[in-house]
Amino acid sequence: MAEKDVNQEINGIWHQWKGEILRAFGKLTDDDYARVDGRREVLIGRIQERYGYTYDEAAQALSRFINERYTHQPGVDTVHTPRP
């Protein structure tokens, strides 16, 4: 899946899944949520900052979050972590 597709997917689910994202990443705040506004790279940066993760760790955590919720649906591909 291309990075543009991943960004569109994050943006598409962002408002729908606010509660799920904030529960899954409990160290994120409402302010973090507002600043991210559906942008994948910004969300990865916030996860890095709050959890002390490397870029790869934060991106993998986000990919796991998405995959756990969306790969059960027919026709939905898993999200792969793009390398910077």
Sequence and secondary structure as in RCSB ss.txt:
>XXXX:A:sequence
MAEKDVNQEINGIWHQWKGEILRAFGKLTDDDYARVDGRREVLIGRIQERYGYTYDEAAQALSRFINERYTHQPG
VDTVHTPRP
>XXXX:A:secstr
  HHHHHHHHHHHHTTTHHHHHHHTTT  HHHHHHHTT HHHHHHHHHHHHT  HHHHHHHHHHHHHHHHTTSTT
         
